[in-house]
Amino acid sequence: MLADRALADVQGLGDGRVGPALRRLGLVVAAAALLAAVSAVLPASLALQTRPVELPGTRE
């Protein structure tokens, strides 16, 4: 049953349609790419904000 379903997903590719299995794979790849982009940018943006800012007249 599961094998028949997977085969039907793959066979649907021949007529120009994207099967549900490939659609899910595309969503997983897109989510992984988004996570990788956030993982690359977030530490850099946090590192830029690590220095304390001292305003004139606020120090005792």
PyMOL Python script that loads the backbone (N, CA, C, O; Angstrom):
from pymol import cmd

cmd.read_pdbstr("""\
ATOM      1  N   MET A   1       0.814  -1.189   0.000  1.00  0.00           N
ATOM      2  CA  MET A   1       0.000   0.000   0.000  1.00  0.00           C
ATOM      3  C   MET A   1       0.865   1.262   0.000  1.00  0.00           C
ATOM      4  O   MET A   1       0.672   2.162  -0.818  1.00  0.00           O
ATOM      5  N   LEU A   2       1.805   1.310   0.919  1.00  0.00           N
ATOM      6  CA  LEU A   2       2.689   2.465   0.972  1.00  0.00           C
ATOM      7  C   LEU A   2       3.582   2.522  -0.265  1.00  0.00           C
ATOM      8  O   LEU A   2       3.846   3.599  -0.800  1.00  0.00           O
ATOM      9  N   ALA A   3       4.041   1.359  -0.712  1.00  0.00           N
ATOM     10  CA  ALA A   3       4.875   1.314  -1.916  1.00  0.00           C
ATOM     11  C   ALA A   3       4.074   1.754  -3.139  1.00  0.00           C
ATOM     12  O   ALA A   3       4.602   2.446  -4.010  1.00  0.00           O
ATOM     13  N   ASP A   4       2.807   1.358  -3.209  1.00  0.00           N
ATOM     14  CA  ASP A   4       1.961   1.781  -4.325  1.00  0.00           C
ATOM     15  C   ASP A   4       1.777   3.294  -4.328  1.00  0.00           C
ATOM     16  O   ASP A   4       1.784   3.934  -5.380  1.00  0.00           O
ATOM     17  N   ARG A   5       1.613   3.845  -3.150  1.00  0.00           N
ATOM     18  CA  ARG A   5       1.436   5.292  -3.026  1.00  0.00           C
ATOM     19  C   ARG A   5       2.713   6.034  -3.455  1.00  0.00           C
ATOM     20  O   ARG A   5       2.649   7.033  -4.171  1.00  0.00           O
ATOM     21  N   ALA A   6       3.861   5.534  -3.012  1.00  0.00           N
ATOM     22  CA  ALA A   6       5.134   6.152  -3.388  1.00  0.00           C
ATOM     23  C   ALA A   6       5.363   6.039  -4.888  1.00  0.00           C
ATOM     24  O   ALA A   6       5.850   6.978  -5.518  1.00  0.00           O
ATOM     25  N   LEU A   7       5.013   4.891  -5.463  1.00  0.00           N
ATOM     26  CA  LEU A   7       5.164   4.703  -6.903  1.00  0.00           C
ATOM     27  C   LEU A   7       4.255   5.659  -7.666  1.00  0.00           C
ATOM     28  O   LEU A   7       4.658   6.210  -8.691  1.00  0.00           O
ATOM     29  N   ALA A   8       3.049   5.859  -7.183  1.00  0.00           N
ATOM     30  CA  ALA A   8       2.133   6.793  -7.837  1.00  0.00           C
ATOM     31  C   ALA A   8       2.670   8.217  -7.763  1.00  0.00           C
ATOM     32  O   ALA A   8       2.515   8.987  -8.711  1.00  0.00           O
ATOM     33  N   ASP A   9       3.301   8.576  -6.645  1.00  0.00           N
ATOM     34  CA  ASP A   9       3.910   9.904  -6.515  1.00  0.00           C
ATOM     35  C   ASP A   9       4.992  10.099  -7.565  1.00  0.00           C
ATOM     36  O   ASP A   9       5.057  11.147  -8.208  1.00  0.00           O
ATOM     37  N   VAL A  10       5.831   9.103  -7.737  1.00  0.00           N
ATOM     38  CA  VAL A  10       6.935   9.203  -8.685  1.00  0.00           C
ATOM     39  C   VAL A  10       6.422   9.158 -10.122  1.00  0.00           C
ATOM     40  O   VAL A  10       6.931   9.883 -10.977  1.00  0.00           O
ATOM     41  N   GLN A  11       5.438   8.332 -10.398  1.00  0.00           N
ATOM     42  CA  GLN A  11       4.920   8.217 -11.759  1.00  0.00           C
ATOM     43  C   GLN A  11       4.233   9.498 -12.211  1.00  0.00           C
ATOM     44  O   GLN A  11       4.157   9.762 -13.411  1.00  0.00           O
ATOM     45  N   GLY A  12       3.738  10.289 -11.286  1.00  0.00           N
ATOM     46  CA  GLY A  12       3.087  11.540 -11.648  1.00  0.00           C
ATOM     47  C   GLY A  12       4.049  12.560 -12.220  1.00  0.00           C
ATOM     48  O   GLY A  12       3.613  13.583 -12.749  1.00  0.00           O
ATOM     49  N   LEU A  13       5.344  12.311 -12.128  1.00  0.00           N
ATOM     50  CA  LEU A  13       6.331  13.270 -12.611  1.00  0.00           C
ATOM     51  C   LEU A  13       6.444  13.278 -14.129  1.00  0.00           C
ATOM     52  O   LEU A  13       6.852  14.285 -14.707  1.00  0.00           O
ATOM     53  N   GLY A  14       6.093  12.185 -14.779  1.00  0.00           N
ATOM     54  CA  GLY A  14       6.264  12.084 -16.218  1.00  0.00           C
ATOM     55  C   GLY A  14       5.369  13.013 -17.009  1.00  0.00           C
ATOM     56  O   GLY A  14       5.705  13.374 -18.137  1.00  0.00           O
ATOM     57  N   ASP A  15       4.237  13.411 -16.448  1.00  0.00           N
ATOM     58  CA  ASP A  15       3.310  14.269 -17.183  1.00  0.00           C
ATOM     59  C   ASP A  15       3.444  15.743 -16.795  1.00  0.00           C
ATOM     60  O   ASP A  15       2.539  16.538 -17.049  1.00  0.00           O
ATOM     61  N   GLY A  16       4.559  16.102 -16.186  1.00  0.00           N
ATOM     62  CA  GLY A  16       4.800  17.501 -15.866  1.00  0.00           C
ATOM     63  C   GLY A  16       4.307  17.934 -14.502  1.00  0.00           C
ATOM     64  O   GLY A  16       4.532  19.074 -14.096  1.00  0.00           O
ATOM     65  N   ARG A  17       3.648  17.057 -13.797  1.00  0.00           N
ATOM     66  CA  ARG A  17       3.170  17.404 -12.455  1.00  0.00           C
ATOM     67  C   ARG A  17       4.232  17.045 -11.431  1.00  0.00           C
ATOM     68  O   ARG A  17       5.045  16.147 -11.650  1.00  0.00           O
ATOM     69  N   VAL A  18       4.215  17.749 -10.325  1.00  0.00           N
ATOM     70  CA  VAL A  18       5.124  17.429  -9.232  1.00  0.00           C
ATOM     71  C   VAL A  18       4.342  16.610  -8.225  1.00  0.00           C
ATOM     72  O   VAL A  18       3.290  17.035  -7.746  1.00  0.00           O
ATOM     73  N   GLY A  19       4.856  15.443  -7.909  1.00  0.00           N
ATOM     74  CA  GLY A  19       4.183  14.576  -6.960  1.00  0.00           C
ATOM     75  C   GLY A  19       4.274  15.112  -5.542  1.00  0.00           C
ATOM     76  O   GLY A  19       5.131  15.943  -5.240  1.00  0.00           O
ATOM     77  N   PRO A  20       3.397  14.641  -4.676  1.00  0.00           N
ATOM     78  CA  PRO A  20       3.397  15.094  -3.283  1.00  0.00           C
ATOM     79  C   PRO A  20       4.714  14.832  -2.561  1.00  0.00           C
ATOM     80  O   PRO A  20       5.114  15.610  -1.695  1.00  0.00           O
ATOM     81  N   ALA A  21       5.383  13.746  -2.913  1.00  0.00           N
ATOM     82  CA  ALA A  21       6.654  13.436  -2.245  1.00  0.00           C
ATOM     83  C   ALA A  21       7.703  14.495  -2.581  1.00  0.00           C
ATOM     84  O   ALA A  21       8.442  14.936  -1.702  1.00  0.00           O
ATOM     85  N   LEU A  22       7.770  14.899  -3.837  1.00  0.00           N
ATOM     86  CA  LEU A  22       8.737  15.939  -4.219  1.00  0.00           C
ATOM     87  C   LEU A  22       8.339  17.299  -3.677  1.00  0.00           C
ATOM     88  O   LEU A  22       9.203  18.120  -3.370  1.00  0.00           O
ATOM     89  N   ARG A  23       7.061  17.544  -3.560  1.00  0.00           N
ATOM     90  CA  ARG A  23       6.609  18.809  -2.990  1.00  0.00           C
ATOM     91  C   ARG A  23       7.039  18.899  -1.531  1.00  0.00           C
ATOM     92  O   ARG A  23       7.501  19.945  -1.074  1.00  0.00           O
ATOM     93  N   ARG A  24       6.882  17.791  -0.802  1.00  0.00           N
ATOM     94  CA  ARG A  24       7.326  17.761   0.601  1.00  0.00           C
ATOM     95  C   ARG A  24       8.835  17.911   0.683  1.00  0.00           C
ATOM     96  O   ARG A  24       9.346  18.608   1.560  1.00  0.00           O
ATOM     97  N   LEU A  25       9.543  17.268  -0.219  1.00  0.00           N
ATOM     98  CA  LEU A  25      10.998  17.389  -0.236  1.00  0.00           C
ATOM     99  C   LEU A  25      11.414  18.836  -0.500  1.00  0.00           C
ATOM    100  O   LEU A  25      12.361  19.333   0.110  1.00  0.00           O
ATOM    101  N   GLY A  26      10.719  19.500  -1.392  1.00  0.00           N
ATOM    102  CA  GLY A  26      11.002  20.906  -1.665  1.00  0.00           C
ATOM    103  C   GLY A  26      10.788  21.777  -0.444  1.00  0.00           C
ATOM    104  O   GLY A  26      11.570  22.693  -0.190  1.00  0.00           O
ATOM    105  N   LEU A  27       9.734  21.501   0.317  1.00  0.00           N
ATOM    106  CA  LEU A  27       9.480  22.265   1.539  1.00  0.00           C
ATOM    107  C   LEU A  27      10.566  22.023   2.575  1.00  0.00           C
ATOM    108  O   LEU A  27      10.978  22.946   3.278  1.00  0.00           O
ATOM    109  N   VAL A  28      11.028  20.787   2.670  1.00  0.00           N
ATOM    110  CA  VAL A  28      12.094  20.466   3.628  1.00  0.00           C
ATOM    111  C   VAL A  28      13.389  21.167   3.230  1.00  0.00           C
ATOM    112  O   VAL A  28      14.094  21.705   4.084  1.00  0.00           O
ATOM    113  N   VAL A  29      13.700  21.163   1.944  1.00  0.00           N
ATOM    114  CA  VAL A  29      14.918  21.826   1.466  1.00  0.00           C
ATOM    115  C   VAL A  29      14.821  23.335   1.689  1.00  0.00           C
ATOM    116  O   VAL A  29      15.801  23.965   2.088  1.00  0.00           O
ATOM    117  N   ALA A  30      13.660  23.913   1.438  1.00  0.00           N
ATOM    118  CA  ALA A  30      13.480  25.352   1.653  1.00  0.00           C
ATOM    119  C   ALA A  30      13.613  25.705   3.130  1.00  0.00           C
ATOM    120  O   ALA A  30      14.221  26.719   3.473  1.00  0.00           O
ATOM    121  N   ALA A  31      13.053  24.879   4.001  1.00  0.00           N
ATOM    122  CA  ALA A  31      13.166  25.123   5.441  1.00  0.00           C
ATOM    123  C   ALA A  31      14.616  25.006   5.903  1.00  0.00           C
ATOM    124  O   ALA A  31      15.070  25.791   6.736  1.00  0.00           O
ATOM    125  N   ALA A  32      15.336  24.038   5.368  1.00  0.00           N
ATOM    126  CA  ALA A  32      16.749  23.867   5.735  1.00  0.00           C
ATOM    127  C   ALA A  32      17.578  25.057   5.252  1.00  0.00           C
ATOM    128  O   ALA A  32      18.487  25.502   5.952  1.00  0.00           O
ATOM    129  N   ALA A  33      17.274  25.567   4.073  1.00  0.00           N
ATOM    130  CA  ALA A  33      18.003  26.732   3.557  1.00  0.00           C
ATOM    131  C   ALA A  33      17.722  27.967   4.400  1.00  0.00           C
ATOM    132  O   ALA A  33      18.624  28.763   4.661  1.00  0.00           O
ATOM    133  N   LEU A  34      16.476  28.127   4.826  1.00  0.00           N
ATOM    134  CA  LEU A  34      16.127  29.258   5.682  1.00  0.00           C
ATOM    135  C   LEU A  34      16.826  29.157   7.026  1.00  0.00           C
ATOM    136  O   LEU A  34      17.333  30.152   7.543  1.00  0.00           O
ATOM    137  N   LEU A  35      16.855  27.966   7.589  1.00  0.00           N
ATOM    138  CA  LEU A  35      17.541  27.756   8.863  1.00  0.00           C
ATOM    139  C   LEU A  35      19.037  28.030   8.728  1.00  0.00           C
ATOM    140  O   LEU A  35      19.639  28.623   9.624  1.00  0.00           O
ATOM    141  N   ALA A  36      19.634  27.610   7.635  1.00  0.00           N
ATOM    142  CA  ALA A  36      21.062  27.858   7.422  1.00  0.00           C
ATOM    143  C   ALA A  36      21.345  29.351   7.285  1.00  0.00           C
ATOM    144  O   ALA A  36      22.354  29.842   7.791  1.00  0.00           O
ATOM    145  N   ALA A  37      20.462  30.070   6.604  1.00  0.00           N
ATOM    146  CA  ALA A  37      20.654  31.512   6.442  1.00  0.00           C
ATOM    147  C   ALA A  37      20.540  32.232   7.779  1.00  0.00           C
ATOM    148  O   ALA A  37      21.342  33.115   8.083  1.00  0.00           O
ATOM    149  N   VAL A  38      19.553  31.860   8.570  1.00  0.00           N
ATOM    150  CA  VAL A  38      19.383  32.481   9.888  1.00  0.00           C
ATOM    151  C   VAL A  38      20.551  32.124  10.789  1.00  0.00           C
ATOM    152  O   VAL A  38      21.032  32.971  11.541  1.00  0.00           O
ATOM    153  N   SER A  39      21.007  30.897  10.724  1.00  0.00           N
ATOM    154  CA  SER A  39      22.135  30.468  11.553  1.00  0.00           C
ATOM    155  C   SER A  39      23.416  31.207  11.181  1.00  0.00           C
ATOM    156  O   SER A  39      24.276  31.416  12.036  1.00  0.00           O
ATOM    157  N   ALA A  40      23.551  31.599   9.940  1.00  0.00           N
ATOM    158  CA  ALA A  40      24.747  32.320   9.510  1.00  0.00           C
ATOM    159  C   ALA A  40      24.679  33.798   9.882  1.00  0.00           C
ATOM    160  O   ALA A  40      25.700  34.400  10.212  1.00  0.00           O
ATOM    161  N   VAL A  41      23.496  34.380   9.833  1.00  0.00           N
ATOM    162  CA  VAL A  41      23.352  35.820  10.047  1.00  0.00           C
ATOM    163  C   VAL A  41      23.170  36.170  11.516  1.00  0.00           C
ATOM    164  O   VAL A  41      23.679  37.196  11.968  1.00  0.00           O
ATOM    165  N   LEU A  42      22.466  35.355  12.259  1.00  0.00           N
ATOM    166  CA  LEU A  42      22.136  35.686  13.648  1.00  0.00           C
ATOM    167  C   LEU A  42      23.361  35.883  14.533  1.00  0.00           C
ATOM    168  O   LEU A  42      23.409  36.880  15.254  1.00  0.00           O
ATOM    169  N   PRO A  43      24.354  34.996  14.526  1.00  0.00           N
ATOM    170  CA  PRO A  43      25.523  35.240  15.382  1.00  0.00           C
ATOM    171  C   PRO A  43      26.256  36.538  15.025  1.00  0.00           C
ATOM    172  O   PRO A  43      26.753  37.234  15.911  1.00  0.00           O
ATOM    173  N   ALA A  44      26.323  36.857  13.754  1.00  0.00           N
ATOM    174  CA  ALA A  44      26.995  38.090  13.347  1.00  0.00           C
ATOM    175  C   ALA A  44      26.227  39.313  13.836  1.00  0.00           C
ATOM    176  O   ALA A  44      26.831  40.280  14.300  1.00  0.00           O
ATOM    177  N   SER A  45      24.922  39.277  13.738  1.00  0.00           N
ATOM    178  CA  SER A  45      24.142  40.429  14.182  1.00  0.00           C
ATOM    179  C   SER A  45      24.187  40.566  15.698  1.00  0.00           C
ATOM    180  O   SER A  45      24.183  41.680  16.221  1.00  0.00           O
ATOM    181  N   LEU A  46      24.230  39.449  16.403  1.00  0.00           N
ATOM    182  CA  LEU A  46      24.347  39.519  17.859  1.00  0.00           C
ATOM    183  C   LEU A  46      25.730  40.005  18.273  1.00  0.00           C
ATOM    184  O   LEU A  46      25.861  40.719  19.268  1.00  0.00           O
ATOM    185  N   ALA A  47      26.748  39.633  17.535  1.00  0.00           N
ATOM    186  CA  ALA A  47      28.109  40.051  17.868  1.00  0.00           C
ATOM    187  C   ALA A  47      28.279  41.558  17.709  1.00  0.00           C
ATOM    188  O   ALA A  47      29.078  42.171  18.417  1.00  0.00           O
ATOM    189  N   LEU A  48      27.547  42.145  16.803  1.00  0.00           N
ATOM    190  CA  LEU A  48      27.647  43.589  16.600  1.00  0.00           C
ATOM    191  C   LEU A  48      27.050  44.374  17.766  1.00  0.00           C
ATOM    192  O   LEU A  48      27.365  45.551  17.946  1.00  0.00           O
ATOM    193  N   GLN A  49      26.202  43.738  18.547  1.00  0.00           N
ATOM    194  CA  GLN A  49      25.520  44.430  19.636  1.00  0.00           C
ATOM    195  C   GLN A  49      26.091  44.080  21.005  1.00  0.00           C
ATOM    196  O   GLN A  49      25.418  44.297  22.012  1.00  0.00           O
ATOM    197  N   THR A  50      27.289  43.554  21.074  1.00  0.00           N
ATOM    198  CA  THR A  50      27.827  43.116  22.361  1.00  0.00           C
ATOM    199  C   THR A  50      28.552  44.222  23.110  1.00  0.00           C
ATOM    200  O   THR A  50      28.759  44.102  24.318  1.00  0.00           O
ATOM    201  N   ARG A  51      28.940  45.283  22.440  1.00  0.00           N
ATOM    202  CA  ARG A  51      29.648  46.359  23.125  1.00  0.00           C
ATOM    203  C   ARG A  51      28.653  47.284  23.814  1.00  0.00           C
ATOM    204  O   ARG A  51      27.689  47.733  23.194  1.00  0.00           O
ATOM    205  N   PRO A  52      28.879  47.570  25.082  1.00  0.00           N
ATOM    206  CA  PRO A  52      27.975  48.508  25.759  1.00  0.00           C
ATOM    207  C   PRO A  52      28.212  49.935  25.262  1.00  0.00           C
ATOM    208  O   PRO A  52      29.345  50.334  24.992  1.00  0.00           O
ATOM    209  N   VAL A  53      27.169  50.660  25.152  1.00  0.00           N
ATOM    210  CA  VAL A  53      27.257  52.047  24.705  1.00  0.00           C
ATOM    211  C   VAL A  53      27.214  52.941  25.928  1.00  0.00           C
ATOM    212  O   VAL A  53      26.283  52.865  26.731  1.00  0.00           O
ATOM    213  N   GLU A  54      28.211  53.779  26.068  1.00  0.00           N
ATOM    214  CA  GLU A  54      28.243  54.714  27.195  1.00  0.00           C
ATOM    215  C   GLU A  54      27.847  56.096  26.697  1.00  0.00           C
ATOM    216  O   GLU A  54      28.475  56.654  25.797  1.00  0.00           O
ATOM    217  N   LEU A  55      26.810  56.629  27.290  1.00  0.00           N
ATOM    218  CA  LEU A  55      26.362  57.963  26.933  1.00  0.00           C
ATOM    219  C   LEU A  55      27.062  58.979  27.824  1.00  0.00           C
ATOM    220  O   LEU A  55      27.333  58.690  28.990  1.00  0.00           O
ATOM    221  N   PRO A  56      27.354  60.139  27.308  1.00  0.00           N
ATOM    222  CA  PRO A  56      28.025  61.153  28.124  1.00  0.00           C
ATOM    223  C   PRO A  56      27.162  61.546  29.328  1.00  0.00           C
ATOM    224  O   PRO A  56      25.961  61.782  29.194  1.00  0.00           O
ATOM    225  N   GLY A  57      27.787  61.612  30.493  1.00  0.00           N
ATOM    226  CA  GLY A  57      27.085  62.025  31.700  1.00  0.00           C
ATOM    227  C   GLY A  57      26.365  60.909  32.434  1.00  0.00           C
ATOM    228  O   GLY A  57      25.742  61.162  33.465  1.00  0.00           O
ATOM    229  N   THR A  58      26.432  59.688  31.938  1.00  0.00           N
ATOM    230  CA  THR A  58      25.738  58.592  32.619  1.00  0.00           C
ATOM    231  C   THR A  58      26.646  57.851  33.578  1.00  0.00           C
ATOM    232  O   THR A  58      26.168  57.089  34.417  1.00  0.00           O
ATOM    233  N   ARG A  59      27.932  58.057  33.469  1.00  0.00           N
ATOM    234  CA  ARG A  59      28.871  57.362  34.336  1.00  0.00           C
ATOM    235  C   ARG A  59      29.122  58.178  35.597  1.00  0.00           C
ATOM    236  O   ARG A  59      29.245  59.401  35.535  1.00  0.00           O
ATOM    237  N   GLU A  60      29.197  57.509  36.728  1.00  0.00           N
ATOM    238  CA  GLU A  60      29.418  58.221  37.995  1.00  0.00           C
ATOM    239  C   GLU A  60      30.865  58.511  38.246  1.00  0.00           C
ATOM    240  O   GLU A  60      31.208  59.104  39.269  1.00  0.00           O
TER     241      GLU A  60
END
""", "prot")
cmd.dss("prot")
cmd.show_as("cartoon", "prot")
cmd.util.cbc("prot")
cmd.orient("prot")
